[in-house]
Every structure is written in C-alpha cells, then in structure tokens.
Amino acid sequence: MMPDTASSPHSLASASGLLLGALGAAMGVGALLGWAAGSWPMGLLIGAIVGIPAGALAVYLRYRDYFDG
C-alpha cells in the first residue's frame, strides 16, 4: 500500500536552472553594455552583481506560493 503523499512539481533542478539562467542573462547583458562602453569585463562583473539578486527574485516570484505555505 502506497502512502497518500502529494508529489511536488517543484524540484531543486528547476529552481537552480532558473537562478542560473537569470544570472547568465544579467551577465550577458552586462557584458554587452560594458563592451559598448569600452570595458566588457567591468560590464560582466556588474552584470554578475546585479544578476544575483535578480536570480533570487526570479526564483521567489516563480515559487512564491510554495514559500507562502
């Protein structure tokens, strides 16, 4: 007899993929803007700094119902 447990569609792999995707997108945009301004490594760094909280926000917005209980 199987226990009646609800399986959750939320997996660690999808949350980490969303986090890394948002971080990578922010780094890419930062590198492009930095390249246009003359220093793509600085733009990449700024994109990474902006991408960390942006990724966390993206994960929160995707899974906010899960965090609210």
mmCIF file as Biopython writes it, N, C-alpha, C and O atoms, coordinates in Angstrom:
data_model
#
loop_
_atom_site.group_PDB
_atom_site.id
_atom_site.type_symbol
_atom_site.label_atom_id
_atom_site.label_alt_id
_atom_site.label_comp_id
_atom_site.label_asym_id
_atom_site.label_entity_id
_atom_site.label_seq_id
_atom_site.pdbx_PDB_ins_code
_atom_site.Cartn_x
_atom_site.Cartn_y
_atom_site.Cartn_z
_atom_site.occupancy
_atom_site.B_iso_or_equiv
_atom_site.auth_seq_id
_atom_site.auth_asym_id
_atom_site.pdbx_PDB_model_num
ATOM 1   N N  . MET A ? 1  ? 0.841  -1.180 0.000   1.0 0.0 1  A 1 
ATOM 2   C CA . MET A ? 1  ? 0.000  0.000  0.000   1.0 0.0 1  A 1 
ATOM 3   C C  . MET A ? 1  ? 0.890  1.248  0.000   1.0 0.0 1  A 1 
ATOM 4   O O  . MET A ? 1  ? 1.810  1.371  0.808   1.0 0.0 1  A 1 
ATOM 5   N N  . MET A ? 2  ? 0.602  2.147  -0.902  1.0 0.0 2  A 1 
ATOM 6   C CA . MET A ? 2  ? 1.380  3.373  -1.044  1.0 0.0 2  A 1 
ATOM 7   C C  . MET A ? 2  ? 0.798  4.470  -0.152  1.0 0.0 2  A 1 
ATOM 8   O O  . MET A ? 2  ? -0.422 4.613  -0.069  1.0 0.0 2  A 1 
ATOM 9   N N  . PRO A ? 3  ? 1.648  5.241  0.510   1.0 0.0 3  A 1 
ATOM 10  C CA . PRO A ? 3  ? 1.129  6.360  1.312   1.0 0.0 3  A 1 
ATOM 11  C C  . PRO A ? 3  ? 0.583  7.454  0.403   1.0 0.0 3  A 1 
ATOM 12  O O  . PRO A ? 3  ? 1.049  7.628  -0.723  1.0 0.0 3  A 1 
ATOM 13  N N  . ASP A ? 4  ? -0.387 8.174  0.888   1.0 0.0 4  A 1 
ATOM 14  C CA . ASP A ? 4  ? -1.004 9.262  0.117   1.0 0.0 4  A 1 
ATOM 15  C C  . ASP A ? 4  ? -0.224 10.552 0.346   1.0 0.0 4  A 1 
ATOM 16  O O  . ASP A ? 4  ? -0.583 11.366 1.196   1.0 0.0 4  A 1 
ATOM 17  N N  . THR A ? 5  ? 0.833  10.724 -0.413  1.0 0.0 5  A 1 
ATOM 18  C CA . THR A ? 5  ? 1.620  11.952 -0.335  1.0 0.0 5  A 1 
ATOM 19  C C  . THR A ? 5  ? 1.528  12.675 -1.668  1.0 0.0 5  A 1 
ATOM 20  O O  . THR A ? 5  ? 1.598  12.061 -2.733  1.0 0.0 5  A 1 
ATOM 21  N N  . ALA A ? 6  ? 1.374  13.957 -1.591  1.0 0.0 6  A 1 
ATOM 22  C CA . ALA A ? 6  ? 1.295  14.767 -2.808  1.0 0.0 6  A 1 
ATOM 23  C C  . ALA A ? 6  ? 2.693  14.998 -3.345  1.0 0.0 6  A 1 
ATOM 24  O O  . ALA A ? 6  ? 3.570  15.488 -2.633  1.0 0.0 6  A 1 
ATOM 25  N N  . SER A ? 7  ? 2.894  14.648 -4.589  1.0 0.0 7  A 1 
ATOM 26  C CA . SER A ? 7  ? 4.201  14.908 -5.189  1.0 0.0 7  A 1 
ATOM 27  C C  . SER A ? 7  ? 4.259  16.362 -5.636  1.0 0.0 7  A 1 
ATOM 28  O O  . SER A ? 7  ? 3.303  16.892 -6.202  1.0 0.0 7  A 1 
ATOM 29  N N  . SER A ? 8  ? 5.380  16.987 -5.377  1.0 0.0 8  A 1 
ATOM 30  C CA . SER A ? 8  ? 5.547  18.402 -5.696  1.0 0.0 8  A 1 
ATOM 31  C C  . SER A ? 8  ? 6.214  18.553 -7.061  1.0 0.0 8  A 1 
ATOM 32  O O  . SER A ? 8  ? 7.226  17.904 -7.328  1.0 0.0 8  A 1 
ATOM 33  N N  . PRO A ? 9  ? 5.659  19.399 -7.923  1.0 0.0 9  A 1 
ATOM 34  C CA . PRO A ? 9  ? 6.303  19.632 -9.218  1.0 0.0 9  A 1 
ATOM 35  C C  . PRO A ? 9  ? 7.533  20.521 -9.101  1.0 0.0 9  A 1 
ATOM 36  O O  . PRO A ? 9  ? 8.282  20.686 -10.065 1.0 0.0 9  A 1 
ATOM 37  N N  . HIS A ? 10 ? 7.741  21.096 -7.910  1.0 0.0 10 A 1 
ATOM 38  C CA . HIS A ? 10 ? 8.868  21.995 -7.712  1.0 0.0 10 A 1 
ATOM 39  C C  . HIS A ? 10 ? 10.098 21.161 -7.387  1.0 0.0 10 A 1 
ATOM 40  O O  . HIS A ? 10 ? 10.125 20.450 -6.382  1.0 0.0 10 A 1 
ATOM 41  N N  . SER A ? 11 ? 11.088 21.245 -8.213  1.0 0.0 11 A 1 
ATOM 42  C CA . SER A ? 11 ? 12.306 20.492 -7.958  1.0 0.0 11 A 1 
ATOM 43  C C  . SER A ? 11 ? 13.478 21.439 -7.801  1.0 0.0 11 A 1 
ATOM 44  O O  . SER A ? 11 ? 13.461 22.583 -8.255  1.0 0.0 11 A 1 
ATOM 45  N N  . LEU A ? 12 ? 14.475 20.924 -7.152  1.0 0.0 12 A 1 
ATOM 46  C CA . LEU A ? 12 ? 15.679 21.720 -6.951  1.0 0.0 12 A 1 
ATOM 47  C C  . LEU A ? 12 ? 16.356 22.047 -8.275  1.0 0.0 12 A 1 
ATOM 48  O O  . LEU A ? 12 ? 16.959 23.110 -8.427  1.0 0.0 12 A 1 
ATOM 49  N N  . ALA A ? 13 ? 16.254 21.136 -9.226  1.0 0.0 13 A 1 
ATOM 50  C CA . ALA A ? 13 ? 16.889 21.365 -10.522 1.0 0.0 13 A 1 
ATOM 51  C C  . ALA A ? 13 ? 16.231 22.522 -11.272 1.0 0.0 13 A 1 
ATOM 52  O O  . ALA A ? 13 ? 16.921 23.323 -11.903 1.0 0.0 13 A 1 
ATOM 53  N N  . SER A ? 14 ? 14.918 22.613 -11.209 1.0 0.0 14 A 1 
ATOM 54  C CA . SER A ? 14 ? 14.262 23.713 -11.930 1.0 0.0 14 A 1 
ATOM 55  C C  . SER A ? 14 ? 14.528 25.052 -11.255 1.0 0.0 14 A 1 
ATOM 56  O O  . SER A ? 14 ? 14.675 26.061 -11.946 1.0 0.0 14 A 1 
ATOM 57  N N  . ALA A ? 15 ? 14.592 25.093 -9.942  1.0 0.0 15 A 1 
ATOM 58  C CA . ALA A ? 15 ? 14.883 26.348 -9.240  1.0 0.0 15 A 1 
ATOM 59  C C  . ALA A ? 15 ? 16.316 26.795 -9.511  1.0 0.0 15 A 1 
ATOM 60  O O  . ALA A ? 15 ? 16.565 27.979 -9.738  1.0 0.0 15 A 1 
ATOM 61  N N  . SER A ? 16 ? 17.252 25.859 -9.489  1.0 0.0 16 A 1 
ATOM 62  C CA . SER A ? 16 ? 18.634 26.248 -9.745  1.0 0.0 16 A 1 
ATOM 63  C C  . SER A ? 16 ? 18.841 26.615 -11.210 1.0 0.0 16 A 1 
ATOM 64  O O  . SER A ? 16 ? 19.663 27.478 -11.518 1.0 0.0 16 A 1 
ATOM 65  N N  . GLY A ? 17 ? 18.110 25.974 -12.111 1.0 0.0 17 A 1 
ATOM 66  C CA . GLY A ? 17 ? 18.185 26.347 -13.519 1.0 0.0 17 A 1 
ATOM 67  C C  . GLY A ? 17 ? 17.663 27.750 -13.758 1.0 0.0 17 A 1 
ATOM 68  O O  . GLY A ? 17 ? 18.221 28.504 -14.555 1.0 0.0 17 A 1 
ATOM 69  N N  . LEU A ? 18 ? 16.586 28.096 -13.060 1.0 0.0 18 A 1 
ATOM 70  C CA . LEU A ? 18 ? 16.034 29.446 -13.175 1.0 0.0 18 A 1 
ATOM 71  C C  . LEU A ? 18 ? 17.010 30.471 -12.605 1.0 0.0 18 A 1 
ATOM 72  O O  . LEU A ? 18 ? 17.203 31.540 -13.183 1.0 0.0 18 A 1 
ATOM 73  N N  . LEU A ? 19 ? 17.617 30.144 -11.481 1.0 0.0 19 A 1 
ATOM 74  C CA . LEU A ? 19 ? 18.600 31.042 -10.871 1.0 0.0 19 A 1 
ATOM 75  C C  . LEU A ? 19 ? 19.800 31.254 -11.786 1.0 0.0 19 A 1 
ATOM 76  O O  . LEU A ? 19 ? 20.230 32.388 -11.998 1.0 0.0 19 A 1 
ATOM 77  N N  . LEU A ? 20 ? 20.338 30.171 -12.323 1.0 0.0 20 A 1 
ATOM 78  C CA . LEU A ? 20 ? 21.496 30.288 -13.215 1.0 0.0 20 A 1 
ATOM 79  C C  . LEU A ? 20 ? 21.146 30.962 -14.534 1.0 0.0 20 A 1 
ATOM 80  O O  . LEU A ? 20 ? 21.966 31.683 -15.103 1.0 0.0 20 A 1 
ATOM 81  N N  . GLY A ? 21 ? 19.936 30.731 -15.019 1.0 0.0 21 A 1 
ATOM 82  C CA . GLY A ? 21 ? 19.513 31.386 -16.252 1.0 0.0 21 A 1 
ATOM 83  C C  . GLY A ? 21 ? 19.397 32.896 -16.092 1.0 0.0 21 A 1 
ATOM 84  O O  . GLY A ? 21 ? 19.827 33.653 -16.961 1.0 0.0 21 A 1 
ATOM 85  N N  . ALA A ? 22 ? 18.815 33.329 -14.979 1.0 0.0 22 A 1 
ATOM 86  C CA . ALA A ? 22 ? 18.697 34.768 -14.725 1.0 0.0 22 A 1 
ATOM 87  C C  . ALA A ? 22 ? 20.070 35.398 -14.512 1.0 0.0 22 A 1 
ATOM 88  O O  . ALA A ? 22 ? 20.329 36.508 -14.978 1.0 0.0 22 A 1 
ATOM 89  N N  . LEU A ? 23 ? 20.944 34.689 -13.811 1.0 0.0 23 A 1 
ATOM 90  C CA . LEU A ? 23 ? 22.300 35.195 -13.598 1.0 0.0 23 A 1 
ATOM 91  C C  . LEU A ? 23 ? 23.061 35.288 -14.914 1.0 0.0 23 A 1 
ATOM 92  O O  . LEU A ? 23 ? 23.737 36.284 -15.174 1.0 0.0 23 A 1 
ATOM 93  N N  . GLY A ? 24 ? 22.956 34.263 -15.738 1.0 0.0 24 A 1 
ATOM 94  C CA . GLY A ? 24 ? 23.637 34.272 -17.036 1.0 0.0 24 A 1 
ATOM 95  C C  . GLY A ? 24 ? 23.117 35.361 -17.954 1.0 0.0 24 A 1 
ATOM 96  O O  . GLY A ? 24 ? 23.888 36.003 -18.668 1.0 0.0 24 A 1 
ATOM 97  N N  . ALA A ? 25 ? 21.799 35.570 -17.936 1.0 0.0 25 A 1 
ATOM 98  C CA . ALA A ? 25 ? 21.220 36.633 -18.766 1.0 0.0 25 A 1 
ATOM 99  C C  . ALA A ? 25 ? 21.705 38.009 -18.311 1.0 0.0 25 A 1 
ATOM 100 O O  . ALA A ? 25 ? 22.038 38.859 -19.137 1.0 0.0 25 A 1 
ATOM 101 N N  . ALA A ? 26 ? 21.742 38.224 -17.006 1.0 0.0 26 A 1 
ATOM 102 C CA . ALA A ? 26 ? 22.217 39.515 -16.490 1.0 0.0 26 A 1 
ATOM 103 C C  . ALA A ? 26 ? 23.690 39.722 -16.815 1.0 0.0 26 A 1 
ATOM 104 O O  . ALA A ? 26 ? 24.105 40.834 -17.142 1.0 0.0 26 A 1 
ATOM 105 N N  . MET A ? 27 ? 24.478 38.661 -16.727 1.0 0.0 27 A 1 
ATOM 106 C CA . MET A ? 27 ? 25.899 38.775 -17.065 1.0 0.0 27 A 1 
ATOM 107 C C  . MET A ? 27 ? 26.087 39.045 -18.559 1.0 0.0 27 A 1 
ATOM 108 O O  . MET A ? 27 ? 26.964 39.817 -18.946 1.0 0.0 27 A 1 
ATOM 109 N N  . GLY A ? 28 ? 25.277 38.420 -19.385 1.0 0.0 28 A 1 
ATOM 110 C CA . GLY A ? 28 ? 25.363 38.666 -20.825 1.0 0.0 28 A 1 
ATOM 111 C C  . GLY A ? 28 ? 25.001 40.092 -21.192 1.0 0.0 28 A 1 
ATOM 112 O O  . GLY A ? 28 ? 25.684 40.731 -21.992 1.0 0.0 28 A 1 
ATOM 113 N N  . VAL A ? 29 ? 23.927 40.584 -20.607 1.0 0.0 29 A 1 
ATOM 114 C CA . VAL A ? 29 ? 23.523 41.976 -20.869 1.0 0.0 29 A 1 
ATOM 115 C C  . VAL A ? 29 ? 24.592 42.931 -20.341 1.0 0.0 29 A 1 
ATOM 116 O O  . VAL A ? 29 ? 24.927 43.920 -20.993 1.0 0.0 29 A 1 
ATOM 117 N N  . GLY A ? 30 ? 25.123 42.630 -19.155 1.0 0.0 30 A 1 
ATOM 118 C CA . GLY A ? 30 ? 26.176 43.477 -18.595 1.0 0.0 30 A 1 
ATOM 119 C C  . GLY A ? 30 ? 27.416 43.491 -19.463 1.0 0.0 30 A 1 
ATOM 120 O O  . GLY A ? 30 ? 28.031 44.540 -19.655 1.0 0.0 30 A 1 
ATOM 121 N N  . ALA A ? 31 ? 27.794 42.320 -19.995 1.0 0.0 31 A 1 
ATOM 122 C CA . ALA A ? 31 ? 28.967 42.257 -20.863 1.0 0.0 31 A 1 
ATOM 123 C C  . ALA A ? 31 ? 28.744 43.040 -22.151 1.0 0.0 31 A 1 
ATOM 124 O O  . ALA A ? 31 ? 29.651 43.718 -22.632 1.0 0.0 31 A 1 
ATOM 125 N N  . LEU A ? 32 ? 27.553 42.950 -22.705 1.0 0.0 32 A 1 
ATOM 126 C CA . LEU A ? 32 ? 27.251 43.721 -23.918 1.0 0.0 32 A 1 
ATOM 127 C C  . LEU A ? 32 ? 27.276 45.223 -23.655 1.0 0.0 32 A 1 
ATOM 128 O O  . LEU A ? 32 ? 27.826 45.988 -24.446 1.0 0.0 32 A 1 
ATOM 129 N N  . LEU A ? 33 ? 26.686 45.636 -22.554 1.0 0.0 33 A 1 
ATOM 130 C CA . LEU A ? 33 ? 26.700 47.062 -22.214 1.0 0.0 33 A 1 
ATOM 131 C C  . LEU A ? 33 ? 28.118 47.527 -21.902 1.0 0.0 33 A 1 
ATOM 132 O O  . LEU A ? 33 ? 28.511 48.634 -22.270 1.0 0.0 33 A 1 
ATOM 133 N N  . GLY A ? 34 ? 28.879 46.680 -21.223 1.0 0.0 34 A 1 
ATOM 134 C CA . GLY A ? 34 ? 30.267 47.024 -20.945 1.0 0.0 34 A 1 
ATOM 135 C C  . GLY A ? 34 ? 31.100 47.102 -22.207 1.0 0.0 34 A 1 
ATOM 136 O O  . GLY A ? 34 ? 31.960 47.973 -22.335 1.0 0.0 34 A 1 
ATOM 137 N N  . TRP A ? 35 ? 30.849 46.192 -23.145 1.0 0.0 35 A 1 
ATOM 138 C CA . TRP A ? 35 ? 31.555 46.221 -24.429 1.0 0.0 35 A 1 
ATOM 139 C C  . TRP A ? 35 ? 31.244 47.514 -25.178 1.0 0.0 35 A 1 
ATOM 140 O O  . TRP A ? 35 ? 32.128 48.125 -25.778 1.0 0.0 35 A 1 
ATOM 141 N N  . ALA A ? 36 ? 29.964 47.924 -25.134 1.0 0.0 36 A 1 
ATOM 142 C CA . ALA A ? 36 ? 29.584 49.172 -25.799 1.0 0.0 36 A 1 
ATOM 143 C C  . ALA A ? 36 ? 30.235 50.377 -25.119 1.0 0.0 36 A 1 
ATOM 144 O O  . ALA A ? 36 ? 30.515 51.385 -25.767 1.0 0.0 36 A 1 
ATOM 145 N N  . ALA A ? 37 ? 30.473 50.266 -23.814 1.0 0.0 37 A 1 
ATOM 146 C CA . ALA A ? 37 ? 31.093 51.371 -23.085 1.0 0.0 37 A 1 
ATOM 147 C C  . ALA A ? 37 ? 32.621 51.300 -23.106 1.0 0.0 37 A 1 
ATOM 148 O O  . ALA A ? 37 ? 33.289 52.243 -22.682 1.0 0.0 37 A 1 
ATOM 149 N N  . GLY A ? 38 ? 33.180 50.184 -23.597 1.0 0.0 38 A 1 
ATOM 150 C CA . GLY A ? 38 ? 34.620 50.093 -23.729 1.0 0.0 38 A 1 
ATOM 151 C C  . GLY A ? 38 ? 35.308 49.131 -22.778 1.0 0.0 38 A 1 
ATOM 152 O O  . GLY A ? 38 ? 36.528 48.983 -22.856 1.0 0.0 38 A 1 
ATOM 153 N N  . SER A ? 39 ? 34.582 48.467 -21.877 1.0 0.0 39 A 1 
ATOM 154 C CA . SER A ? 39 ? 35.208 47.534 -20.935 1.0 0.0 39 A 1 
ATOM 155 C C  . SER A ? 39 ? 34.242 46.400 -20.636 1.0 0.0 39 A 1 
ATOM 156 O O  . SER A ? 39 ? 33.461 46.471 -19.687 1.0 0.0 39 A 1 
ATOM 157 N N  . TRP A ? 40 ? 34.300 45.340 -21.462 1.0 0.0 40 A 1 
ATOM 158 C CA . TRP A ? 40 ? 33.361 44.245 -21.248 1.0 0.0 40 A 1 
ATOM 159 C C  . TRP A ? 40 ? 33.605 43.485 -19.946 1.0 0.0 40 A 1 
ATOM 160 O O  . TRP A ? 40 ? 32.634 42.983 -19.380 1.0 0.0 40 A 1 
ATOM 161 N N  . PRO A ? 41 ? 34.849 43.362 -19.421 1.0 0.0 41 A 1 
ATOM 162 C CA . PRO A ? 41 ? 34.990 42.671 -18.136 1.0 0.0 41 A 1 
ATOM 163 C C  . PRO A ? 41 ? 34.298 43.406 -16.983 1.0 0.0 41 A 1 
ATOM 164 O O  . PRO A ? 41 ? 33.740 42.779 -16.083 1.0 0.0 41 A 1 
ATOM 165 N N  . MET A ? 42 ? 34.340 44.730 -17.021 1.0 0.0 42 A 1 
ATOM 166 C CA . MET A ? 42 ? 33.658 45.500 -15.980 1.0 0.0 42 A 1 
ATOM 167 C C  . MET A ? 42 ? 32.140 45.330 -16.099 1.0 0.0 42 A 1 
ATOM 168 O O  . MET A ? 42 ? 31.445 45.218 -15.089 1.0 0.0 42 A 1 
ATOM 169 N N  . GLY A ? 43 ? 31.637 45.310 -17.315 1.0 0.0 43 A 1 
ATOM 170 C CA . GLY A ? 43 ? 30.211 45.076 -17.525 1.0 0.0 43 A 1 
ATOM 171 C C  . GLY A ? 43 ? 29.795 43.691 -17.084 1.0 0.0 43 A 1 
ATOM 172 O O  . GLY A ? 43 ? 28.705 43.507 -16.540 1.0 0.0 43 A 1 
ATOM 173 N N  . LEU A ? 44 ? 30.663 42.710 -17.316 1.0 0.0 44 A 1 
ATOM 174 C CA . LEU A ? 44 ? 30.392 41.345 -16.872 1.0 0.0 44 A 1 
ATOM 175 C C  . LEU A ? 44 ? 30.317 41.279 -15.358 1.0 0.0 44 A 1 
ATOM 176 O O  . LEU A ? 44 ? 29.436 40.615 -14.812 1.0 0.0 44 A 1 
ATOM 177 N N  . LEU A ? 45 ? 31.218 41.950 -14.679 1.0 0.0 45 A 1 
ATOM 178 C CA . LEU A ? 45 ? 31.217 41.988 -13.222 1.0 0.0 45 A 1 
ATOM 179 C C  . LEU A ? 45 ? 29.965 42.667 -12.683 1.0 0.0 45 A 1 
ATOM 180 O O  . LEU A ? 45 ? 29.337 42.168 -11.749 1.0 0.0 45 A 1 
ATOM 181 N N  . ILE A ? 46 ? 29.606 43.793 -13.265 1.0 0.0 46 A 1 
ATOM 182 C CA . ILE A ? 46 ? 28.403 44.499 -12.820 1.0 0.0 46 A 1 
ATOM 183 C C  . ILE A ? 46 ? 27.158 43.654 -13.106 1.0 0.0 46 A 1 
ATOM 184 O O  . ILE A ? 46 ? 26.221 43.633 -12.308 1.0 0.0 46 A 1 
ATOM 185 N N  . GLY A ? 47 ? 27.154 42.962 -14.243 1.0 0.0 47 A 1 
ATOM 186 C CA . GLY A ? 47 ? 26.038 42.071 -14.550 1.0 0.0 47 A 1 
ATOM 187 C C  . GLY A ? 47 ? 25.913 40.938 -13.552 1.0 0.0 47 A 1 
ATOM 188 O O  . GLY A ? 47 ? 24.801 40.544 -13.199 1.0 0.0 47 A 1 
ATOM 189 N N  . ALA A ? 48 ? 27.042 40.404 -13.088 1.0 0.0 48 A 1 
ATOM 190 C CA . ALA A ? 48 ? 27.012 39.344 -12.086 1.0 0.0 48 A 1 
ATOM 191 C C  . ALA A ? 48 ? 26.496 39.868 -10.751 1.0 0.0 48 A 1 
ATOM 192 O O  . ALA A ? 48 ? 25.733 39.191 -10.063 1.0 0.0 48 A 1 
ATOM 193 N N  . ILE A ? 49 ? 26.916 41.076 -10.393 1.0 0.0 49 A 1 
ATOM 194 C CA . ILE A ? 49 ? 26.464 41.665 -9.132  1.0 0.0 49 A 1 
ATOM 195 C C  . ILE A ? 49 ? 24.964 41.934 -9.171  1.0 0.0 49 A 1 
ATOM 196 O O  . ILE A ? 49 ? 24.272 41.715 -8.177  1.0 0.0 49 A 1 
ATOM 197 N N  . VAL A ? 50 ? 24.458 42.402 -10.293 1.0 0.0 50 A 1 
ATOM 198 C CA . VAL A ? 50 ? 23.025 42.657 -10.441 1.0 0.0 50 A 1 
ATOM 199 C C  . VAL A ? 50 ? 22.264 41.339 -10.608 1.0 0.0 50 A 1 
ATOM 200 O O  . VAL A ? 50 ? 21.117 41.226 -10.176 1.0 0.0 50 A 1 
ATOM 201 N N  . GLY A ? 51 ? 22.895 40.353 -11.230 1.0 0.0 51 A 1 
ATOM 202 C CA . GLY A ? 51 ? 22.224 39.097 -11.534 1.0 0.0 51 A 1 
ATOM 203 C C  . GLY A ? 51 ? 21.936 38.228 -10.332 1.0 0.0 51 A 1 
ATOM 204 O O  . GLY A ? 51 ? 20.982 37.451 -10.359 1.0 0.0 51 A 1 
ATOM 205 N N  . ILE A ? 52 ? 22.721 38.331 -9.282  1.0 0.0 52 A 1 
ATOM 206 C CA . ILE A ? 52 ? 22.490 37.502 -8.103  1.0 0.0 52 A 1 
ATOM 207 C C  . ILE A ? 52 ? 21.149 37.825 -7.452  1.0 0.0 52 A 1 
ATOM 208 O O  . ILE A ? 52 ? 20.344 36.912 -7.268  1.0 0.0 52 A 1 
ATOM 209 N N  . PRO A ? 53 ? 20.867 39.087 -7.094  1.0 0.0 53 A 1 
ATOM 210 C CA . PRO A ? 53 ? 19.537 39.358 -6.536  1.0 0.0 53 A 1 
ATOM 211 C C  . PRO A ? 53 ? 18.419 39.202 -7.569  1.0 0.0 53 A 1 
ATOM 212 O O  . PRO A ? 53 ? 17.290 38.864 -7.211  1.0 0.0 53 A 1 
ATOM 213 N N  . ALA A ? 54 ? 18.725 39.444 -8.846  1.0 0.0 54 A 1 
ATOM 214 C CA . ALA A ? 54 ? 17.702 39.251 -9.877  1.0 0.0 54 A 1 
ATOM 215 C C  . ALA A ? 54 ? 17.323 37.780 -9.994  1.0 0.0 54 A 1 
ATOM 216 O O  . ALA A ? 54 ? 16.152 37.451 -10.181 1.0 0.0 54 A 1 
ATOM 217 N N  . GLY A ? 55 ? 18.298 36.906 -9.886  1.0 0.0 55 A 1 
ATOM 218 C CA . GLY A ? 55 ? 18.014 35.474 -9.915  1.0 0.0 55 A 1 
ATOM 219 C C  . GLY A ? 55 ? 17.223 35.025 -8.706  1.0 0.0 55 A 1 
ATOM 220 O O  . GLY A ? 55 ? 16.294 34.227 -8.830  1.0 0.0 55 A 1 
ATOM 221 N N  . ALA A ? 56 ? 17.582 35.529 -7.543  1.0 0.0 56 A 1 
ATOM 222 C CA . ALA A ? 56 ? 16.839 35.193 -6.330  1.0 0.0 56 A 1 
ATOM 223 C C  . ALA A ? 56 ? 15.398 35.684 -6.432  1.0 0.0 56 A 1 
ATOM 224 O O  . ALA A ? 56 ? 14.473 34.989 -6.011  1.0 0.0 56 A 1 
ATOM 225 N N  . LEU A ? 57 ? 15.204 36.869 -6.985  1.0 0.0 57 A 1 
ATOM 226 C CA . LEU A ? 57 ? 13.852 37.394 -7.170  1.0 0.0 57 A 1 
ATOM 227 C C  . LEU A ? 57 ? 13.066 36.556 -8.171  1.0 0.0 57 A 1 
ATOM 228 O O  . LEU A ? 57 ? 11.874 36.316 -7.977  1.0 0.0 57 A 1 
ATOM 229 N N  . ALA A ? 58 ? 13.713 36.116 -9.225  1.0 0.0 58 A 1 
ATOM 230 C CA . ALA A ? 58 ? 13.036 35.279 -10.222 1.0 0.0 58 A 1 
ATOM 231 C C  . ALA A ? 58 ? 12.586 33.960 -9.615  1.0 0.0 58 A 1 
ATOM 232 O O  . ALA A ? 58 ? 11.478 33.497 -9.888  1.0 0.0 58 A 1 
ATOM 233 N N  . VAL A ? 59 ? 13.434 33.352 -8.795  1.0 0.0 59 A 1 
ATOM 234 C CA . VAL A ? 59 ? 13.051 32.100 -8.132  1.0 0.0 59 A 1 
ATOM 235 C C  . VAL A ? 59 ? 11.912 32.349 -7.154  1.0 0.0 59 A 1 
ATOM 236 O O  . VAL A ? 59 ? 10.969 31.561 -7.085  1.0 0.0 59 A 1 
ATOM 237 N N  . TYR A ? 60 ? 11.991 33.439 -6.398  1.0 0.0 60 A 1 
ATOM 238 C CA . TYR A ? 60 ? 10.914 33.743 -5.454  1.0 0.0 60 A 1 
ATOM 239 C C  . TYR A ? 60 ? 9.590  33.965 -6.178  1.0 0.0 60 A 1 
ATOM 240 O O  . TYR A ? 60 ? 8.558  33.438 -5.761  1.0 0.0 60 A 1 
ATOM 241 N N  . LEU A ? 61 ? 9.615  34.741 -7.257  1.0 0.0 61 A 1 
ATOM 242 C CA . LEU A ? 61 ? 8.378  35.005 -7.981  1.0 0.0 61 A 1 
ATOM 243 C C  . LEU A ? 61 ? 7.796  33.732 -8.588  1.0 0.0 61 A 1 
ATOM 244 O O  . LEU A ? 61 ? 6.575  33.587 -8.658  1.0 0.0 61 A 1 
ATOM 245 N N  . ARG A ? 62 ? 8.639  32.819 -9.023  1.0 0.0 62 A 1 
ATOM 246 C CA . ARG A ? 62 ? 8.161  31.568 -9.609  1.0 0.0 62 A 1 
ATOM 247 C C  . ARG A ? 62 ? 7.568  30.646 -8.551  1.0 0.0 62 A 1 
ATOM 248 O O  . ARG A ? 62 ? 6.568  29.974 -8.805  1.0 0.0 62 A 1 
ATOM 249 N N  . TYR A ? 63 ? 8.175  30.607 -7.366  1.0 0.0 63 A 1 
ATOM 250 C CA . TYR A ? 63 ? 7.766  29.679 -6.319  1.0 0.0 63 A 1 
ATOM 251 C C  . TYR A ? 63 ? 7.158  30.373 -5.115  1.0 0.0 63 A 1 
ATOM 252 O O  . TYR A ? 63 ? 7.215  29.826 -4.014  1.0 0.0 63 A 1 
ATOM 253 N N  . ARG A ? 64 ? 6.577  31.558 -5.276  1.0 0.0 64 A 1 
ATOM 254 C CA . ARG A ? 64 ? 6.073  32.301 -4.122  1.0 0.0 64 A 1 
ATOM 255 C C  . ARG A ? 64 ? 4.933  31.583 -3.419  1.0 0.0 64 A 1 
ATOM 256 O O  . ARG A ? 64 ? 4.795  31.717 -2.203  1.0 0.0 64 A 1 
ATOM 257 N N  . ASP A ? 65 ? 4.119  30.834 -4.131  1.0 0.0 65 A 1 
ATOM 258 C CA . ASP A ? 65 ? 3.050  30.082 -3.486  1.0 0.0 65 A 1 
ATOM 259 C C  . ASP A ? 65 ? 3.618  28.991 -2.586  1.0 0.0 65 A 1 
ATOM 260 O O  . ASP A ? 65 ? 3.045  28.678 -1.542  1.0 0.0 65 A 1 
ATOM 261 N N  . TYR A ? 66 ? 4.729  28.423 -2.986  1.0 0.0 66 A 1 
ATOM 262 C CA . TYR A ? 66 ? 5.385  27.400 -2.185  1.0 0.0 66 A 1 
ATOM 263 C C  . TYR A ? 66 ? 5.968  28.016 -0.901  1.0 0.0 66 A 1 
ATOM 264 O O  . TYR A ? 66 ? 5.919  27.396 0.161   1.0 0.0 66 A 1 
ATOM 265 N N  . PHE A ? 67 ? 6.522  29.245 -1.002  1.0 0.0 67 A 1 
ATOM 266 C CA . PHE A ? 67 ? 7.119  29.876 0.171   1.0 0.0 67 A 1 
ATOM 267 C C  . PHE A ? 67 ? 6.056  30.400 1.117   1.0 0.0 67 A 1 
ATOM 268 O O  . PHE A ? 67 ? 6.295  30.446 2.323   1.0 0.0 67 A 1 
ATOM 269 N N  . ASP A ? 68 ? 4.892  30.796 0.622   1.0 0.0 68 A 1 
ATOM 270 C CA . ASP A ? 68 ? 3.845  31.325 1.479   1.0 0.0 68 A 1 
ATOM 271 C C  . ASP A ? 68 ? 3.166  30.241 2.310   1.0 0.0 68 A 1 
ATOM 272 O O  . ASP A ? 68 ? 2.487  30.537 3.293   1.0 0.0 68 A 1 
ATOM 273 N N  . GLY A ? 69 ? 3.348  29.020 1.920   1.0 0.0 69 A 1 
ATOM 274 C CA . GLY A ? 69 ? 2.817  27.934 2.725   1.0 0.0 69 A 1 
ATOM 275 C C  . GLY A ? 69 ? 1.648  27.355 2.080   1.0 0.0 69 A 1 
ATOM 276 O O  . GLY A ? 69 ? 1.052  26.417 2.609   1.0 0.0 69 A 1 
#
